[in-house]
Amino acid sequence: MIEPSVTGDFDPDGNDQPYVLRLFVTGASSNSVRAITNIKSICDTYLPGRYELEIIDVYQQKQITEQEQIIALPLLIKYLPLPRRRLIGDMSDTEHVLKGLGLA
């Protein structure tokens, strides 16, 4: 499996640690649209300029979906910083998302 890549210069002490995220959704369903809007808002607020977010439509990219063994959607996977985490839902519970990202 190929992990998402990160580019740019980041502070090695961890203050500017990049966040590499993938959000798996099902087309333009209401839950998918909510999840996209919510995670973008959270990232822009709490991780400005230090995140990479890739949106994956499971209908269009079945190979990635199979590799990641997706069983529930919407699903956010945090690749970096470690540990890798998975969050399921529309990302509307900001505190839960922040905890999952290691920001709270």
C-alpha positions in Angstrom: 0.0 0.0 0.0 1.2 3.5 -0.8 0.8 6.0 2.1 -0.2 9.6 1.3 2.9 11.7 1.0 3.9 14.9 2.8 5.9 17.7 1.4 7.3 20.8 2.9 9.6 21.8 5.7 8.3 21.0 9.2 9.7 21.7 12.6 11.4 18.5 14.0 10.4 19.3 17.6 6.8 18.4 16.6 5.2 21.8 16.9 4.6 21.9 13.2 4.1 18.1 12.8 2.1 17.5 9.6 -1.2 15.7 9.7 -1.9 13.4 6.8 -5.5 12.4 6.6 -7.8 10.5 4.3 -11.6 10.8 4.4 -13.5 8.0 2.8 -17.1 8.9 1.7 -19.9 7.6 -0.4 -20.5 10.0 -3.3 -22.5 13.2 -2.5 -24.7 11.7 0.3 -25.8 14.0 3.0 -23.5 12.3 5.6 -20.6 12.5 3.2 -21.1 16.2 2.5 -21.4 16.9 6.3 -18.3 14.9 7.0 -16.3 16.8 4.4 -17.5 20.2 5.6 -16.9 19.4 9.2 -13.4 17.9 8.8 -12.3 20.8 6.6 -13.6 23.3 9.2 -11.8 21.4 12.0 -8.5 21.2 10.1 -8.7 24.9 9.0 -9.3 25.9 12.6 -6.9 23.6 14.6 -4.3 22.7 12.0 -4.0 25.7 9.7 -1.3 25.1 7.1 -0.1 21.8 8.5 -2.4 19.2 7.2 -3.0 17.2 4.0 -6.5 16.0 3.5 -7.5 13.6 0.7 -11.1 12.9 0.0 -11.7 9.3 -1.3 -15.1 8.4 -2.9 -15.4 4.7 -2.3 -17.5 4.3 -5.5 -14.7 5.8 -7.7 -11.6 4.4 -6.0 -12.5 0.8 -5.0 -8.9 -0.4 -4.9 -7.9 2.0 -2.1 -11.1 1.1 -0.3 -10.3 -2.6 -0.4 -6.7 -2.0 0.7 -7.8 0.0 3.7 -10.5 -2.6 4.6 -13.3 0.0 4.9 -16.3 -1.3 6.8 -18.2 1.9 7.8 -18.5 5.3 6.2 -17.8 8.2 6.4 -14.4 7.2 7.8 -11.4 9.4 8.5 -7.9 7.8 8.8 -5.1 9.8 10.4 -1.8 8.5 9.0 0.5 11.0 10.5 1.5 11.8 13.2 1.5 8.3 14.6 -0.3 6.5 16.0 -2.6 5.8 13.1 -6.3 6.3 14.0 -9.7 5.8 12.4 -12.7 7.9 13.1 -16.2 6.9 11.9 -19.1 9.3 11.4 -19.9 12.8 10.0 -17.2 14.5 12.1 -19.8 16.7 13.7 -18.6 16.0 17.3 -15.6 18.3 17.3 -14.3 17.2 20.7 -14.3 13.6 19.6 -12.5 14.4 16.4 -9.9 16.5 18.2 -9.3 13.6 20.6 -9.0 11.2 17.7 -6.4 13.5 16.0 -4.5 13.9 19.3 -5.3 17.6 19.6 -7.4 17.5 22.8 
